[in-house]
Amino acid sequence: MNRPLDAGTPEGFRAERLVDVLVPTRNRPAELAVTLAGLAAQEGVDGFGVVVSDQSDGDPGYAHPAAATMVRALRHRGHPVLLTRRLPRRGLAEHRASLLAASAARYVLNLDDDVWLEPGTLRRLVTAIGELGCGFVGNAVHGLSYLDDVRPDTHRHYAEWTGRPVPERIRPGSPEWDRARIHSAANLLHVTEAVRLRPGEWRAYRVSWVGGCVLYDRAKLVDCGGFDFWRSVAENHQGEDVAAQLAVLARHGGAGVLPSGAFHLESPTTVTDRDVEAWEVVLADGQAG
């Protein structure tokens, strides 16, 4: 029988670490276990913390024996883990805002609960943001079921940074907005194959936004308001990550990192009521730079 799991306390968790991983989750115990397993296999970033915030309709996903074992594995490997519940639900942005408030780390990785990270991914992201000095770096998620679906028309949106990323004001309808097309399906994997990186090599490229796996400089994210815009958007929204990244891009710059070690589990979404695009509301209010 699986013994009760210690949730930890916010006071005991909050510390000035290099990295905290922030994982919002709802009704996905199996996917959460896979996501945590990917984190437990990361090396090269000592003592990173993990916060899991659950909004499940029933028991929290981390109570499932598989997820609970991965929590214990993370702690056994020296990673503090805080388990929380955020109810009632007030929307995706409010959920992310609460996760951000739980951390005092220099960098925070916003990681969705349906993403597996291959070993070495976190180390590469931390190295990249340290060298680039921008507001965020991201690994777009691969959909492996699309591996044989090659879409060369999207590859033209790949453009590397030749130096450090600079601030960009990106808006819908601009050529820069279409950069996101490279992140659909398995497009980025096909681009990676064409670039032919040497072992251990990585490249920074221009983005409009990245979904699923984004490492922020926490101070720069907070400087841009974080996710505090949740108070001005309806609860049934999506695109909260886009809104935050547009603001950070405008003030501090950002980049995608190739290769990406993030793989989408391709499970059905748990956010079925999403009538509002948060970034549209934020742009209309002038809150994104």
Summary of the structure (lengths in Angstrom):
residues: 289
radius of gyration: 17.9
end to end distance: 52.2
largest distance: 56.1
contacts: 983
relative contact order: 0.18
helix: 38%
strand: 18%
